[in-house]
Amino acid sequence: MALLFQCIDIKKDFGLQSVLKQVSFDIEEGERVGLVGENGAGKTTLADIIYGSVKPDEGSIIWHKKDVRIGYLRQSAYYTSETLGGLLRDWGVKKLLNTLTDTADGLVSELAGSWGNERLDALSGGEKTKLALARVWADEPDLLILDEPTNHLDYKGVRWLIEELARFAGTILIISHDRYFLDRTAHCILEIEDGRILEYRGNYSFYRAEKRKRYEDMLHAYKVQERYKEKLAQEIRQLREWAGKAHRDSTKKDRSSGVKMGFKEYHRVKAKKLDKRVKSKIKRLEKLKAEGIDKPVEEAGVKFTFEYGEKKGRRIIEAVNISKSFGSRALFSDSSFYILRGERVGIFGENGCGKTTLVKALIGQETVEGGLFVSPNAEIGYMSQDVLDFSNSGQTALDLFDMGDRREQGRIRTMLANLGFTADLLSKPVCDLSLGEQTRLKLAGFIYRQCDVLILDEPTNHLDIHAREQLEDALLQYDGTILLVTHDRYMLEQVCDKLLVFEGGKIERIEGSPASYLKNYINDTVDTVHNVDKKSRNKSNDPAKDVDKLEKIKAEELMILENQIITVLGKLSLAKPGTEEYEKLDAEFKALMARKQELG
């Protein structure tokens, strides 16, 4: 398959911050590539550079096809009323709605009858996403760049998008924190880490497993190398002692030494040989220090460690025939359910069904008809979708906590450090923190208050993939009660063991696995994309089309060399110096290192 484009040594700085340091990769026609990385890693910046709206400071993009049409779906925050108004003015309401309905296969056809310019300010996030998608699709792009396309889409919306992408004939670059979506759409994952690109030839699940394996392999190689370096250092110390003794003996008076040459001459020769061996080993040790394997850096972690107070009663929530309407529109009616202490309940339903309304009723911000009991003894931690209920007064993260004595200050600072808050972040006004940082700060408040009930309404909205997984792990360790509203299917399936489902105008409690229910609910028939190297499988046999073939062969040889060096180092660390085996392994090690240096 022919190359579509190559990024070569792309660099981009913003002020003193270097975002993209040396980004190089290529994408072939028809590929489905996921682009991942921590918040602020430069994913959107790279997408803007590929699209052409941002210029790199250094490096270049080489296109292997002329007049490539690029469709770029930006993050939902980009699509303001003004932006959407521009779409409508350019295309006209009727034309764009027809495109939208055809493209979305009826998913948003209910909007067509009543939608006009006056509705722009009232559009939901999902409606904005679908409208923007229609505009992108209408250009029939060769390359589709999607930046967080599943934000604000419900499960059916995500399912629809997966199916549409499966039918799309062009090339796709997806920036997403949605693990389920990436598993079913991407055949390759590119990760931006420390301003550079790492490539994984498989879907998201393959990427996570392979990333861990690479780290463990590198750590093992590093440990073997360090043991070998210590062994070399011990040998150097021993040889120096022997050489020193030989030099001292060479200055003593001659006596019967049992050798043909003179006593002094014998020890001078011995000392020179030992000196030569010392120099050789010192040179080898210095080469290892300069060119050897660096200790791999473990993925930065954010530690969500929840605690909660004494258990108070078994029943947390009980609803008896509750109903809620807004004017003539009924969200739900005659609904009864219960939630017991320690249960992990997912709140599930399509966009607009009333999930957030129910949550607000549980915390006293909305009223419902019927009987709704919430335990007065429950300490509830509630995170809204918006998160942003912090004051804009210039308060810092530390100002939000009662610092108390030094011991309490230490506890709070440790907790915030575990959540990734450096000294610089602690001194920043909360309003200047990123949305992901504000989300973590909100969670810090739950930890500090020792909440025994967590009500989380889309808690992953502003968290990157790694932080989502860390939050998921923490929720699995949490012993309190969880009510979780999320479009992150993986989190819902991992964390929850019950569901409250909005269906047919009622709320129904569902026992058992959310995974089974979801599979039936959305007719989940498309399997996860195969964890195979699709790129190598589709490679052309014509060397002229594989412009980077030599570089890839070189990279493969370097990988093989690294494995051979690791193996030889392991054997060297066990072999006895001076033996034939040791010398043979030592020679093999030198040859491998020389070849590695040639390849660069």
Secondary structure, DSSP 4 states (H G I P E B T S, - for coil): --EEEEEEEEEEEETTEEEEEEEEEEEETT-EEEEE-STTSSHHHHHHHHHTSS--SEEEEEESSSS--EEEE--GGG--HHHHHHHHHHH-HHHHHHHHHHHHTTTTGGGTTT--GGGGGG--HHHHHHHHHHHHHHT--SEEEEESTTTT--HHHHHHHHHHHHH--SEEEEE---HHHHHHH-SEEEEEETTEEEEESS-HHHHHHHHHHHHHHHHHHHHHHHHHHHHHHHHHHHHHHHHHHHHHHHTSPP---SSSS-HHHHHHHHHHHHHHHHHHHHHHHHHHHHHSPPPPPPPP-------------SEEEEEEEEEEEETTEEEEEEEEEEEETT-EEEEE--TTSSHHHHHHHHTTSS--EEEEEE-TT--EEEE-SS---S-SS--BTGGGS---SHHHHHHHHHHHHHTT--HHHHTSBGGGS-HHHHHHHHHHHHHHHT-SEEEEESTTTT--HHHHHHHHHHHHH--SEEEEE-S-HHHHHHH-SEEEEEETTEEEEEES-HHHHHHHHTT--SPPPP-S-HHHHT--S-GGG-TTHHHHHHHHHHHHHHHHHHHHHHHHHHSPTTSHHHHHHHHHHHHHHHHHHHH-
